[in-house]
């Protein structure tokens, strides 16, 4: 398969809950991924089966799809429950399941498409080709891969490729981070990551010399590939994924609306179709800077860049406004071109380098009155991390998604027939027995027909055209027109339900060879069924994963393409003089030292516990 085989694309949005999921669909998402009641890689983002069923019903009206995450590693005693859960999700109409644990492939699963989670570390053509051979419908690629690596994967495979285009980044290769588990037995592979990568660290060399002090050295900026959607399509990506299953409705609405607009422009230029129906109309202008972000990066898509870390804070710093020019007892003057409003959240760094902030209570010209004056000083750079006016407008905005429909009104022997044809080619006809009486005012009657058929009310449809196929104009009362319209749209909705594209794939076992013959704990084998799976695919030696209870002392707990030597300007390729004395160590605020190892041939860094 090559990029030309991408015939339709999918904008894939996150949902923390039913409210966020509906907002994502309404804003134009072609698909939504949401957490199951248990076994999702965000343990705090689980949802009831009832709420998932409601989201499925809402999404399917637009032929949008719902994917559910069951993507943690599983203990032996959990496999029966996880399998039963997948059967329940299948019965309520979920379109695919995202999994990490291959032990599930040895279980009795329903014929529902499976998506290989990014937690499986899908970064090479060999790995992706194997996952295709064993029955996965789609693979979510590792966030770290470059455009060239995506092209190489596409040349070797025909499987659907999904790729993150926006949101938070894990510093470690996904699924290969054991730092949270090693520190406090909270495993990222079990949905319980304590996010040690967002803490403060120092870096010291072997002599004890500090190379960086008390900064968020493992914290990365957020991903933003809005400008690279065309290049990703050309490389073979069909699904564009937004990260954020812990984010709120405002974030989901803003980000999905923005990417929907950007992606539609790209699709129009390539003659490609989106994978769901309807067009969203949002009464606000989306702006990625207005909802949570840590600053933006394209990560490794175009190769290595020096400044991908968010070292100053893992929180949202916000948009830079300007500098404080004068300070009074209750107010300060700010040199900025931005318009401030009551309720705006301001952020700034105190003298110790910690991010802090305040809230605007009133503004008079350049004079700002905050709710507290602590840490505000002349020359201070001020940011806005909560734009009250924007978020209020977003919250109040009416967002509608409507499916285009055309009406054709014709005469029959018994009366009249109204046919409704939607944008996907589905059509349905409603009939009305009625005595034909010539209209006394033909043009007025035609105008009335056009006006009434455009009134689609609270349905998901929007009328774009009305055709009247009469030789002579007949009189039809408004009540009859309205009944015809309601009946035709009800039949069309039923037709759409019957014709909605449905994917079902029975899971058949095979013995396709896995591209390695030995698995360490990095292979994430936690249960007997996962071990049996790899045995069947030719793996001889299998070490159980960290979550089996391994002592992690001295072991690698993180491997990453992000390199601290490069980030701090210490890489030999950057042409610096004297190199620091290795090994280097990360030191946390409790004094624990983590040895750093650098593979300069692969341009990777590893962290050891």
Secondary structure, DSSP 4 states (H G I P E B T S, - for coil): --GGG--EEEEEEEESSHHHHHHHHHTT-SEEEEE-SSS-SSGGG---HHHHHHHHHHHHTTT-EEEEEE-S---GGGHHHHHHHHHHHHHTT--EEEE--GGGGGS---S-EEEE-GGG---SHHHHHHHHHTT-SEEE--TT--HHHHHHHHHH--SEEEEEEEE---SSPTT---HHHHHHS--GGGT----GGGS-EEEE-TT--EEEEEE-TT-BPEEE-GGGHHHHHHHT--EEEEP-TT--HHHHHHHHHHHHHHHHHHHHHHT-EESS--EEEESS---GGGSS-S-EE-TTTTS--S--B--S-SS---EEEEEEEEE-SS-EEEE-SSPP-TT-EEEEE-TTS-EEEEEEEEEETTEEEES--TT--TT-EEEEEE-HHHHHHHHH--EEEEEEEEEEEEE-SSEEEEEEEETTS-EEEEEEE----B-SSHHHHHHHHHHHHT--TTSSEEEEEEEEE-SS-B---HHHHHHHHHHHHHHHHHHHHHHS-----------PPPS-SEE-GGG---SHHHHHHHHHTT--EEPPPGGGT---TTSEEEEES--HHHHTT--GGGT-SSPP-SSEEEEETT--EEEEEEETTTTEEEEE-
